[in-house]
Amino acid sequence: MTAETDLKGVIKDYLDLMGVFNYPVRQGLGCYRGLPDRVMHFRGRVHYLEIKTPRGKLSDSQLKFQAQCQADGIHYHVVRSLEDIQLILLNQGEV
């Protein structure tokens, strides 16, 4: 397993532990390029989560998707650690 795969597991487990509805986005033939790794529903809002290692970089497709989310007012987060997801939850209200 890669460090990114490990981090994806930690994020999923933490969200599950906190009772936050979340699910992975499966990539495949015909999918829109740049989709995030995970979707989270929290406090009545949908959040897209792109999970990267501390040194991981967004691809051009991911940057385009991120920009589209920002233009549409949709929550998009690049999560690089467990602490990042904890801060996202705290900034959206009490956990």
Stockholm file with secondary structure:
# STOCKHOLM 1.0

chainA/1-95         MTAETDLKGVIKDYLDLMGVFNYPVRQGLGCYRGLPDRVMHFRGRVHYLEIKTPRGKLSDSQLKFQAQCQADGIHYHVVRSLEDIQLILLNQGEV
#=GR chainA/1-95 SS CCHHHHHHHHHHHHHHHTTCEEEECCCCTTCCTTCCSEEEEETTEEEEEEECCTTCCCCHHHHHHHHHHHHHTCEEEEECSHHHHHHHHHHTSCC
#=GC SS_cons        CCHHHHHHHHHHHHHHHTTCEEEECCCCTTCCTTCCSEEEEETTEEEEEEECCTTCCCCHHHHHHHHHHHHHTCEEEEECSHHHHHHHHHHTSCC
//
